[in-house]
Amino acid sequence: MHREPTPELEERVVRALTASGLIRRKRWPRIWMAAAAVTVAAAVAISALHLGRGKTPGETYVMLLYEDSTFQMPLPGHVAERRAESARWADSLAARGELDLGGRVDGSGPITGMFIIRASTDADAAKVAATCPHLKYGGHIVVRRFFE
């Protein structure tokens, strides 16, 4: 009987093989395809969020969360803790009216999450991104203003 590995196991195996040099990931084409897909998804989500209601004050920004070889994956048995930490962070943004949408990105690749936030300025958006727990585990975040 054939069983598919869990996404966590598959990612650990791929990371180990990549780190040992046995396989190489072709990242740039996937990054651009994933970024394009995320941008389209963000546009659809923002349009759906804003239909029939007033806009939240400020500009809309897209935060793309990246993982590469420097990212520290959670230890086995601690994935739920890591997700809960991110959820608490997102909930705090939502409570302040700064979060429009957020979550994990399905599939493998360097982009693993996306948040759509509201901020008054580029500097304020960067300050919000700097509070994201993703950074303390070696992740990278790209923040871009989104124009509707």
KOLKOL-766418 format. One line per field, with one value per residue: chain; residue in three letters; x, y, z of N, C-alpha, C, O in turn. Coordinates in Angstrom, 1 decimal, always signed. Atoms other than C-alpha are relative to their C-alpha. Example, Ala and Ser with C-alpha at 12.3 -4.5 7.8 and 13.67 -1.06 7.14 Angstrom:
<rs>
fivo = (A,A) .
domar = (Ala,Ser) .
n_east = (+0.9,-0.9) .
n_north = (-1.2,-1.1) .
n_up = (+0.0,+0.0) .
ca_east = (+12.3,+13.7) .
ca_north = (-4.5,-1.1) .
ca_up = (+7.8,+7.1) .
c_east = (+0.9,-0.8) .
c_north = (+1.2,+1.1) .
c_up = (+0.0,+0.8) .
o_east = (+1.9,-0.3) .
o_north = (+1.2,+2.2) .
o_up = (+0.7,+0.9) .
</rs>
This chain:
<rs>
fivo = (A,A,A,A,A,A,A,A,A,A,A,A,A,A,A,A,A,A,A,A,A,A,A,A,A,A,A,A,A,A,A,A,A,A,A,A,A,A,A,A,A,A,A,A,A,A,A,A,A,A,A,A,A,A,A,A,A,A,A,A,A,A,A,A,A,A,A,A,A,A,A,A,A,A,A,A,A,A,A,A,A,A,A,A,A,A,A,A,A,A,A,A,A,A,A,A,A,A,A,A,A,A,A,A,A,A,A,A,A,A,A,A,A,A,A,A,A,A,A,A,A,A,A,A,A,A,A,A,A,A,A,A,A,A,A,A,A,A,A,A,A,A,A,A,A,A,A,A) .
domar = (Met,His,Arg,Glu,Pro,Thr,Pro,Glu,Leu,Glu,Glu,Arg,Val,Val,Arg,Ala,Leu,Thr,Ala,Ser,Gly,Leu,Ile,Arg,Arg,Lys,Arg,Trp,Pro,Arg,Ile,Trp,Met,Ala,Ala,Ala,Ala,Val,Thr,Val,Ala,Ala,Ala,Val,Ala,Ile,Ser,Ala,Leu,His,Leu,Gly,Arg,Gly,Lys,Thr,Pro,Gly,Glu,Thr,Tyr,Val,Met,Leu,Leu,Tyr,Glu,Asp,Ser,Thr,Phe,Gln,Met,Pro,Leu,Pro,Gly,His,Val,Ala,Glu,Arg,Arg,Ala,Glu,Ser,Ala,Arg,Trp,Ala,Asp,Ser,Leu,Ala,Ala,Arg,Gly,Glu,Leu,Asp,Leu,Gly,Gly,Arg,Val,Asp,Gly,Ser,Gly,Pro,Ile,Thr,Gly,Met,Phe,Ile,Ile,Arg,Ala,Ser,Thr,Asp,Ala,Asp,Ala,Ala,Lys,Val,Ala,Ala,Thr,Cys,Pro,His,Leu,Lys,Tyr,Gly,Gly,His,Ile,Val,Val,Arg,Arg,Phe,Phe,Glu) .
n_east = (+0.8,-0.8,+0.5,-0.7,-0.7,+0.6,-0.7,-1.1,-1.0,-0.5,-0.9,-1.2,-0.8,-0.5,-1.0,-1.2,-0.7,-0.5,-1.2,-1.2,-0.4,+0.4,+0.9,+0.0,+1.3,+0.0,+0.9,+0.5,+1.2,+1.1,+0.3,+0.8,+1.3,+0.8,+0.3,+1.1,+1.2,+0.3,+0.5,+1.4,+0.9,+0.2,+0.9,+1.4,+0.4,+0.3,+1.2,+1.1,+0.1,+0.4,+1.3,+1.1,-0.3,-1.0,-1.4,-0.7,-0.9,-1.4,-0.3,+0.0,-1.4,-0.1,-1.2,-0.3,-1.0,-0.9,-0.9,-1.1,-0.8,-0.3,+1.2,+0.0,+1.2,+0.3,-0.4,+1.1,+0.9,+0.2,+0.6,+1.2,-0.4,-0.5,+1.2,+0.8,-0.7,+0.4,+1.4,+0.1,-0.5,+1.0,+1.1,-0.3,+0.2,+1.4,+0.6,-0.3,+0.5,-1.1,-0.1,+1.1,+0.0,-1.3,+0.0,-1.1,+0.2,+0.0,-1.1,-1.4,-0.6,-0.5,+1.1,+0.7,+1.1,+0.3,+0.9,+0.4,+0.2,+0.3,-0.9,+0.1,-1.2,-0.9,-0.7,+0.9,+0.2,-1.2,+0.1,+0.9,-0.7,-1.1,+0.5,+0.4,-0.8,-0.7,-1.4,-0.9,-0.4,-0.9,+0.8,-0.1,+1.3,+0.0,+1.2,+0.2,+1.3,+0.9,+0.8,+1.3) .
n_north = (-1.2,-1.3,-1.1,-1.2,-0.5,-1.2,-1.1,-0.3,+1.0,-0.2,-1.2,+0.4,+0.8,-0.8,-0.9,+0.8,+0.4,-1.3,-0.4,+0.9,-0.2,+1.0,-0.6,-1.4,-0.6,-1.1,-0.9,-1.2,+0.1,+0.3,-1.2,-0.9,+0.6,-0.1,-1.4,-0.4,+0.7,-0.7,-1.3,+0.2,+0.4,-1.2,-0.9,+0.5,-0.1,-1.4,-0.5,+0.6,-0.5,-1.4,-0.2,-0.3,-0.6,-1.1,+0.4,-0.3,-1.1,+0.4,+0.6,+1.4,+0.6,+1.5,+0.6,+1.4,+0.7,+0.9,+0.9,+0.5,+0.9,-0.5,+0.1,+1.0,+0.7,+0.4,+1.3,+1.0,-0.2,-1.4,-0.7,-0.6,-1.2,-1.0,-0.6,-0.8,-1.2,-0.8,-0.4,-1.1,-1.2,-0.5,-0.5,-1.4,-0.9,-0.1,-0.8,-1.4,-0.4,+0.0,+1.2,+0.3,+1.4,+0.7,+1.5,+0.8,+0.2,+1.4,+0.5,-0.2,-1.1,-0.9,-0.8,+0.9,-0.7,-1.3,-0.8,-1.2,-0.9,-1.4,-0.8,-1.4,-0.3,+1.1,+0.3,+0.7,+1.4,+0.7,+0.3,+1.1,+1.2,+0.3,+0.6,+1.3,+1.1,+0.7,-0.5,+0.5,+1.3,-0.1,-0.3,-1.4,-0.6,-1.1,-0.8,-0.8,-0.6,+0.6,-1.0,+0.6) .
n_up = (+0.0,+0.2,-0.7,+0.3,-1.2,-0.4,+0.6,-0.8,+0.3,+1.4,+0.0,-0.8,+0.9,+1.1,-0.6,-0.3,+1.2,+0.6,-0.8,+0.3,+1.3,+0.9,+1.0,+0.0,+0.3,+0.9,-0.7,+0.6,+0.7,-0.9,-0.8,+0.8,+0.3,-1.3,-0.3,+0.8,-0.5,-1.3,+0.3,+0.6,-1.1,-0.8,+0.6,-0.2,-1.5,-0.4,+0.6,-0.7,-1.4,+0.0,+0.7,-0.8,-1.3,+0.1,-0.2,-1.3,+0.3,+0.3,+1.3,-0.1,+0.2,+0.1,-0.7,+0.4,-0.9,+0.7,-0.7,+0.7,-0.8,-1.4,-0.8,-1.0,-0.1,-1.4,-0.4,+0.1,-1.1,-0.3,+1.1,-0.4,-0.8,+0.9,+0.7,-1.0,-0.2,+1.1,-0.1,-1.0,+0.6,+1.0,-0.7,-0.5,+1.1,+0.4,-1.0,+0.2,+1.4,+1.0,+0.9,+0.9,+0.3,-0.3,-0.1,+0.6,+1.4,+0.2,+1.0,-0.4,+0.6,-1.0,-0.6,-0.8,-0.6,+0.6,-0.8,+0.6,-1.2,+0.3,-0.7,+0.5,+0.8,+0.2,-1.2,-0.9,+0.5,-0.4,-1.4,-0.3,+0.4,-1.0,-1.2,+0.4,-0.6,+1.1,+0.0,-1.0,+0.4,+1.2,+1.2,+0.7,+0.3,+1.0,-0.1,+1.2,+0.1,+1.0,+0.6,+0.5) .
ca_east = (+0.0,+1.5,+1.1,+2.1,+4.6,+3.3,+4.2,+6.5,+8.4,+8.7,+10.1,+12.6,+13.8,+14.1,+16.0,+18.4,+19.1,+19.5,+21.9,+24.0,+24.2,+22.5,+19.8,+19.5,+16.3,+15.8,+14.4,+14.1,+11.6,+9.4,+9.8,+8.5,+5.7,+4.7,+5.0,+2.7,+0.2,+0.3,-0.2,-3.3,-4.7,-4.1,-5.9,-8.9,-8.9,-8.7,-11.4,-13.7,-12.9,-13.7,-16.9,-19.8,-17.9,-15.7,-12.0,-9.9,-7.8,-4.3,-2.7,-2.8,+0.5,+1.3,+3.8,+5.4,+7.1,+10.1,+12.0,+15.5,+18.3,+18.8,+15.2,+15.0,+12.2,+10.3,+11.5,+9.4,+6.3,+6.5,+4.8,+1.6,+3.4,+5.0,+1.6,-0.1,+2.6,+1.9,-1.8,-1.4,+0.6,-2.0,-4.8,-3.1,-2.9,-6.5,-7.5,-5.8,-7.4,-4.1,-4.8,-7.0,-6.0,-3.3,-2.2,+0.1,+0.7,+0.0,+2.8,+6.5,+8.7,+10.3,+7.1,+5.4,+3.0,+1.3,-0.4,-2.3,-2.1,-3.1,-0.6,-0.4,+3.1,+5.8,+7.7,+4.7,+4.2,+7.9,+7.4,+4.5,+6.6,+9.5,+7.2,+6.4,+7.6,+8.8,+11.9,+13.2,+13.4,+15.6,+12.7,+12.7,+9.8,+9.2,+6.7,+5.2,+2.4,-0.6,-2.4,-6.1) .
ca_north = (+0.0,+3.4,+6.3,+9.9,+11.5,+14.3,+17.8,+18.3,+15.1,+15.8,+19.3,+17.9,+15.4,+17.9,+20.4,+17.6,+16.5,+20.2,+20.9,+17.8,+18.9,+15.9,+18.0,+21.6,+23.6,+25.9,+28.8,+31.8,+30.6,+29.2,+32.5,+34.5,+32.1,+32.0,+35.8,+36.2,+33.7,+35.4,+38.8,+37.6,+35.9,+39.1,+41.2,+38.9,+38.7,+42.4,+43.1,+40.6,+42.0,+45.6,+45.0,+46.7,+48.3,+51.3,+51.0,+50.8,+54.0,+53.7,+52.0,+48.3,+46.3,+42.7,+40.9,+37.8,+35.4,+33.6,+30.6,+29.6,+27.5,+29.8,+29.2,+27.3,+24.7,+23.9,+20.9,+17.7,+18.1,+21.9,+22.8,+23.6,+26.0,+27.8,+28.2,+29.4,+32.0,+33.3,+33.2,+35.3,+37.8,+38.0,+38.3,+41.3,+42.9,+42.2,+43.7,+46.9,+47.0,+46.4,+43.0,+42.4,+38.8,+36.3,+32.7,+30.0,+29.5,+25.9,+23.9,+23.8,+26.7,+29.7,+31.7,+30.1,+32.8,+36.0,+38.8,+41.7,+44.6,+48.2,+50.9,+54.7,+54.8,+52.5,+52.9,+51.9,+48.8,+47.9,+48.3,+45.9,+43.4,+43.7,+42.4,+39.2,+36.0,+34.6,+36.8,+35.4,+32.0,+33.2,+33.9,+36.9,+39.2,+41.4,+44.2,+45.9,+48.4,+47.0,+49.3,+48.4) .
ca_up = (+0.0,-1.1,+1.3,+0.5,+3.0,+5.1,+3.8,+6.8,+6.1,+2.4,+3.1,+5.7,+3.1,+0.3,+2.7,+3.8,+0.2,-0.9,+2.0,+1.2,-2.4,-3.8,-5.4,-6.4,-6.4,-9.4,-7.4,-9.6,-12.1,-9.3,-7.3,-10.2,-11.0,-7.3,-6.9,-9.9,-8.5,-5.1,-6.7,-8.7,-5.6,-3.6,-6.1,-6.1,-2.3,-1.9,-4.4,-2.6,+0.8,-0.3,-2.3,-0.6,+2.3,+3.0,+2.9,+6.0,+6.3,+4.8,+1.9,+1.1,+1.3,+0.4,+2.7,+1.1,+3.5,+2.1,+3.4,+2.2,+3.5,+6.5,+7.7,+11.0,+10.7,+13.9,+15.7,+15.3,+17.5,+17.6,+14.4,+16.1,+18.5,+15.6,+13.8,+17.0,+17.4,+13.9,+14.5,+17.6,+15.7,+12.9,+15.4,+17.0,+13.6,+12.9,+16.3,+15.4,+11.9,+10.1,+8.6,+5.6,+4.9,+5.8,+5.7,+4.4,+0.7,-0.5,-2.3,-2.1,-3.0,-1.3,-0.7,+2.2,+3.4,+2.5,+4.5,+3.1,+5.6,+5.8,+6.8,+6.5,+4.9,+3.5,+6.7,+8.8,+6.6,+7.2,+10.9,+10.9,+8.9,+11.4,+14.1,+12.2,+14.0,+10.6,+10.9,+14.1,+12.5,+9.6,+7.2,+4.8,+4.2,+1.1,+1.5,-1.5,-1.9,-3.7,-6.1,-6.9) .
c_east = (+0.9,-0.7,+0.9,+0.6,-0.8,+0.8,+1.3,+1.2,+0.6,+0.9,+1.3,+1.0,+0.6,+1.1,+1.3,+0.7,+0.6,+1.3,+1.2,+0.5,-0.4,-1.1,+0.1,-1.4,+0.3,-1.0,-0.6,-1.2,-1.2,-0.3,-0.9,-1.4,-0.9,-0.3,-1.2,-1.3,-0.5,-0.6,-1.5,-0.9,-0.2,-1.0,-1.4,-0.5,-0.4,-1.3,-1.2,-0.2,-0.6,-1.3,-1.0,+0.4,+1.1,+1.3,+0.5,+1.0,+1.4,+0.1,+0.0,+1.4,-0.1,+1.4,+0.2,+1.0,+0.7,+0.7,+1.1,+0.8,+0.3,-1.2,+0.1,-1.4,-0.3,+0.4,-1.2,-0.9,-0.3,-0.6,-1.2,+0.3,+0.4,-1.2,-0.8,+0.7,-0.3,-1.4,-0.2,+0.4,-1.0,-1.2,+0.2,-0.1,-1.5,-0.8,+0.3,-0.5,+1.0,+0.0,-1.3,-0.1,+1.4,-0.1,+1.2,-0.3,+0.2,+1.2,+1.4,+0.6,+0.4,-1.0,-0.9,-1.2,-0.2,-1.0,-0.3,-0.4,-0.3,+1.0,-0.1,+1.1,+0.8,+0.7,-0.8,-0.2,+1.3,+0.1,-0.9,+0.7,+1.1,-0.5,-0.4,+0.9,+0.8,+1.4,+0.9,+0.4,+0.8,-0.8,+0.3,-1.4,+0.2,-1.3,-0.1,-1.4,-0.8,-0.9,-1.2,-0.3) .
c_north = (+1.2,+1.1,+1.2,+0.5,+1.3,+1.2,+0.4,-0.9,+0.2,+1.2,-0.3,-0.8,+0.8,+1.0,-0.8,-0.3,+1.3,+0.4,-0.9,+0.2,-1.0,+0.4,+1.5,+0.5,+1.1,+1.0,+1.1,-0.1,-0.3,+1.3,+0.9,-0.5,+0.1,+1.4,+0.5,-0.6,+0.7,+1.4,-0.1,-0.4,+1.2,+0.9,-0.5,+0.1,+1.4,+0.5,-0.6,+0.6,+1.4,+0.2,+0.3,+0.5,+1.0,-0.6,+0.3,+1.1,-0.6,-0.7,-1.5,-0.5,-1.5,-0.4,-1.4,-0.5,-1.0,-0.9,-0.5,-0.9,+0.5,-0.1,-1.1,-0.6,-0.3,-1.4,-1.0,+0.2,+1.4,+0.8,+0.8,+1.3,+1.2,+0.7,+0.8,+1.3,+1.0,+0.4,+1.1,+1.3,+0.6,+0.5,+1.4,+1.0,+0.3,+0.9,+1.5,+0.5,+0.0,-1.2,-0.2,-1.5,-0.6,-1.5,-0.6,-0.2,-1.5,-0.3,+0.2,+1.2,+1.0,+0.9,-0.9,+0.7,+1.4,+0.7,+1.3,+1.0,+1.4,+0.8,+1.4,+0.3,-1.3,-0.4,-0.7,-1.5,-0.8,-0.3,-1.2,-1.3,-0.4,-0.7,-1.5,-1.1,-0.7,+0.4,-0.6,-1.5,-0.1,+0.2,+1.4,+0.4,+1.1,+0.7,+0.9,+0.6,-0.6,+1.1,-0.7,+0.7) .
c_up = (+0.0,+0.8,-0.3,+1.3,+0.4,-0.6,+0.8,-0.3,-1.3,+0.0,+0.7,-0.9,-1.1,+0.6,+0.2,-1.3,-0.7,+0.8,-0.2,-1.4,-1.0,-1.0,+0.1,-0.4,-1.0,+0.6,-0.8,-0.9,+0.9,+0.8,-0.8,-0.3,+1.3,+0.3,-0.9,+0.5,+1.2,-0.3,-0.5,+1.2,+1.0,-0.6,+0.1,+1.4,+0.4,-0.6,+0.7,+1.3,+0.0,-0.7,+1.1,+1.4,-0.2,+0.2,+1.3,-0.4,-0.3,-1.3,+0.2,-0.4,+0.0,+0.7,-0.5,+0.9,-0.8,+1.0,-1.0,+0.9,+1.4,+0.9,+1.0,+0.1,+1.4,+0.2,-0.1,+1.3,+0.4,-1.1,+0.4,+0.8,-0.9,-0.7,+0.9,+0.2,-1.1,+0.0,+1.0,-0.5,-1.0,+0.7,+0.6,-1.1,-0.3,+1.1,-0.1,-1.4,-1.0,-0.9,-0.8,-0.2,+0.3,+0.0,-0.7,-1.5,-0.2,-1.0,+0.5,-0.8,+1.1,+0.6,+0.8,+0.7,-0.6,+1.0,-0.8,+1.2,-0.5,+0.9,-0.6,-1.0,-0.3,+1.3,+1.1,-0.4,+0.4,+1.5,+0.4,-0.4,+0.9,+1.2,-0.3,+0.6,-1.0,+0.0,+1.0,-0.2,-1.3,-1.3,-0.5,-0.3,-1.1,+0.1,-1.2,+0.1,-1.1,-0.5,-0.6,-1.3) .
o_east = (+1.8,-1.9,+2.1,+0.0,-1.4,+2.0,+2.3,+2.4,+1.9,+2.0,+2.3,+2.2,+1.8,+2.1,+2.4,+2.0,+1.7,+2.3,+2.3,+1.5,+0.0,-1.2,+0.5,-2.0,+1.1,-2.2,-1.8,-2.1,-2.3,-1.5,-1.8,-2.3,-2.0,-1.5,-2.0,-2.3,-1.7,-1.6,-2.3,-2.0,-1.4,-1.8,-2.3,-1.6,-1.4,-2.1,-2.2,-1.3,-1.3,-1.8,-1.2,-0.5,+1.8,+1.5,+0.2,+1.6,+1.8,-0.9,+0.2,+2.0,-0.9,+2.4,-0.7,+2.1,+0.2,+1.0,+0.9,+0.3,+0.8,-1.1,+0.4,-2.4,+0.6,+0.4,-2.3,-0.4,-1.1,-0.6,-1.4,-0.4,+0.0,-1.3,-1.4,+0.0,-0.6,-1.7,-1.0,-0.2,-1.3,-1.8,-0.7,-0.5,-1.9,-1.6,-0.6,-0.3,+0.8,+0.8,-2.4,-1.2,+2.4,-1.1,+2.1,-1.4,+1.2,+1.5,+1.6,+0.0,+0.2,-0.8,-1.5,-2.0,+0.7,-1.9,+0.6,-1.3,-0.2,+1.2,-0.4,+0.9,+0.6,+0.9,-0.3,-0.3,+1.2,+0.6,-0.5,+0.7,+1.4,+0.3,-0.8,+2.1,+1.9,+2.3,+2.1,+1.3,+1.0,-0.2,+0.8,-2.3,+1.1,-2.4,+0.8,-2.4,-0.3,-1.6,-1.1,-1.3) .
o_north = (+1.4,+1.4,+1.1,+0.4,+1.9,+1.0,+0.8,-0.5,+0.2,+1.2,+0.2,-0.5,+0.7,+1.2,-0.3,-0.2,+1.2,+0.8,-0.4,-0.4,-1.0,-0.1,+2.0,-0.1,+2.0,+0.9,+1.4,+0.7,+0.3,+1.6,+1.5,+0.3,+0.5,+1.7,+1.2,+0.1,+0.9,+1.8,+0.7,+0.2,+1.3,+1.5,+0.3,+0.5,+1.6,+1.2,+0.1,+0.7,+1.8,+1.4,-0.4,+0.6,+1.1,-1.6,+1.4,+1.1,-1.6,-0.8,-2.0,+0.0,-2.1,+0.2,-2.3,+0.0,-1.9,-0.5,-0.8,-1.4,-0.3,+0.1,-2.2,+0.0,-0.5,-2.3,-0.5,+0.2,+1.6,+2.1,+1.9,+2.3,+2.3,+1.9,+1.8,+2.3,+2.2,+1.6,+2.0,+2.4,+1.8,+1.5,+2.2,+2.1,+1.4,+1.6,+2.3,+1.7,+0.7,-1.2,-0.1,-2.1,+0.1,-2.0,+0.1,-0.2,-2.1,+0.4,+0.9,+1.6,+0.8,+1.4,-1.8,+0.0,+1.9,+0.1,+1.8,+0.7,+1.8,+0.5,+1.6,+1.1,-2.3,-1.6,-1.6,-2.4,-2.0,-1.3,-1.9,-2.3,-1.6,-1.3,-2.2,-1.0,-1.4,-0.4,-0.9,-2.0,-1.1,+0.1,+2.2,-0.4,+2.0,+0.0,+1.6,+0.0,-0.9,+1.8,-1.7,+0.3) .
o_up = (+0.8,+0.7,-0.4,+2.4,-0.4,-0.9,+0.3,-0.4,-1.5,-0.6,+0.3,-0.9,-1.4,-0.1,+0.0,-1.4,-1.3,+0.2,-0.2,-1.8,-2.2,-2.1,+1.1,-1.3,-0.8,+0.4,-0.6,-0.7,+0.7,+1.1,-0.3,-0.3,+1.3,+0.8,-0.4,+0.5,+1.4,+0.3,-0.2,+1.2,+1.4,+0.1,+0.4,+1.6,+1.1,+0.1,+1.0,+1.8,+0.9,-0.7,+2.1,+2.3,-1.2,+0.9,+1.9,-1.4,+0.3,-2.1,+1.4,-1.4,+0.7,+0.3,-0.2,+1.1,-1.4,+2.1,-2.1,+1.9,+2.2,+2.1,+0.6,+0.6,+2.2,-0.7,+0.0,+2.4,+1.3,-1.0,+0.0,+0.7,-0.7,-0.9,+0.5,+0.4,-0.9,-0.3,+0.8,-0.3,-1.0,+0.3,+0.7,-0.8,-0.5,+0.8,+0.3,-1.7,-2.0,-1.8,-0.2,-0.3,+0.1,+0.3,-1.2,-1.9,+0.3,-1.9,+1.6,-1.8,+2.3,+1.8,+0.2,+1.4,-1.3,+1.5,-1.4,+2.0,-1.7,+2.1,-1.8,-2.0,+0.4,+1.6,+1.8,+0.5,+0.8,+1.9,+1.3,+0.3,+1.2,+1.9,+0.7,+0.4,-0.7,-0.3,+0.7,+0.5,-1.9,-2.4,+0.2,-0.7,-0.9,+0.1,-1.6,+0.5,-2.2,+0.3,-1.4,-2.0) .
</rs>
